[in-house]
Amino acid sequence: MSYRAGILGVGYEGRSIDEFVTGLADMGVTRLVDVRMTPISRKRGFSKSALCQALAPHGIVYEHRRELANPRESRPGFAGNLEGAALLLTRRAASCGQAPSLDGGSAAAGSSEASRVLY
């Protein structure tokens, strides 16, 4: 299967860490941008350090971007509303003006170099 560069939203509910990471690797993901306010999870393998370690052998770089998170006070309005959540993420990414590049610099959001995963 062929995938084009860009931003992809994914979630990990119902998946093991191995299923999640394998799925990302199969899609050709090179960087995972974690947009959780706090990068911790009760689910084994999905906290920041463990996730970073699981991604590394697959050549996937982990990056936490708290500024892209949905603030707690606005979450009730997005419950069950995937379009609203996607719109919020798009607006937040646009307000930052740039997406981080693979080499630690920056690339304009939407460019072929801005191949990212937000979850």
C-alpha positions in Angstrom: 0.0 0.0 0.0 1.3 3.5 -0.9 0.9 6.5 1.4 1.7 10.1 0.7 3.5 12.5 2.9 1.5 14.6 5.3 -0.1 14.7 8.7 -2.0 11.6 9.8 -4.1 11.3 13.0 -4.1 8.0 14.8 -5.2 6.6 18.1 -4.0 3.7 20.2 -7.2 2.5 21.9 -7.8 -1.2 21.4 -4.2 -1.8 20.2 -1.2 -3.2 21.9 2.1 -1.3 21.7 3.4 -3.8 19.2 0.3 -3.5 16.9 0.4 0.3 17.1 4.1 0.6 16.3 4.0 -2.1 13.5 1.0 -0.2 12.0 3.0 3.0 11.9 6.1 1.3 10.5 3.9 -0.4 7.8 2.6 3.1 6.8 6.1 4.4 6.4 5.8 6.8 9.3 9.2 8.5 10.2 8.1 10.7 13.1 5.4 10.5 15.7 4.3 13.8 17.2 2.5 13.2 20.5 -0.1 15.9 21.0 -1.3 14.7 24.5 -1.2 17.4 27.1 0.7 15.0 29.4 2.4 12.1 27.6 1.5 9.4 30.1 -0.8 6.5 29.9 -2.1 3.7 32.1 -1.9 1.5 29.1 1.4 -0.4 29.1 3.9 0.9 26.5 2.2 4.2 25.7 3.9 6.6 28.1 6.5 8.9 26.7 9.7 6.9 27.6 8.3 3.4 26.7 6.7 4.7 23.5 10.0 6.3 22.4 11.9 3.1 23.1 9.3 1.0 21.1 9.5 3.4 18.1 13.3 3.6 17.9 14.0 0.1 16.5 11.6 0.9 13.6 13.4 4.2 12.8 10.5 6.3 14.0 11.4 9.5 15.9 9.2 10.5 18.9 8.4 14.1 19.6 6.1 15.5 22.3 4.3 18.8 21.3 2.2 19.8 24.3 1.3 23.1 22.6 -0.9 21.1 20.1 -2.9 19.4 22.8 -6.6 20.1 23.3 -6.9 22.0 26.6 -8.9 20.3 29.3 -11.5 23.1 29.4 -12.4 22.6 25.7 -12.6 18.8 25.6 -16.3 18.4 26.5 -17.3 20.1 23.2 -15.4 17.5 21.2 -16.7 14.3 22.8 -17.7 12.0 20.0 -17.1 14.8 17.4 -14.3 13.6 15.1 -14.7 16.4 12.6 -14.5 19.0 15.4 -11.4 17.3 16.8 -9.7 17.2 13.4 -10.5 20.8 12.8 -9.0 21.8 16.2 -5.8 19.9 15.4 -5.6 21.5 12.0 -6.1 25.0 13.4 -3.5 24.5 16.2 -0.9 23.2 13.7 -1.6 26.2 11.4 -1.3 28.6 14.3 2.2 27.2 15.0 3.0 28.2 11.4 5.5 25.4 10.9 5.8 21.7 11.4 9.2 20.3 12.8 11.4 18.7 10.1 13.1 15.4 10.4 16.4 17.1 10.9 15.2 19.2 13.8 14.8 22.3 11.7 11.4 23.2 10.4 9.2 22.6 7.4 6.1 24.3 6.3 3.0 22.3 7.3 1.8 20.3 4.3 5.2 20.1 2.6 6.6 16.7 1.6 9.1 17.0 4.4 6.4 17.4 7.0 5.4 13.8 7.2 4.1 13.4 10.7 1.7 11.5 12.8 -0.4 13.2 15.5 -2.2 11.1 18.1 
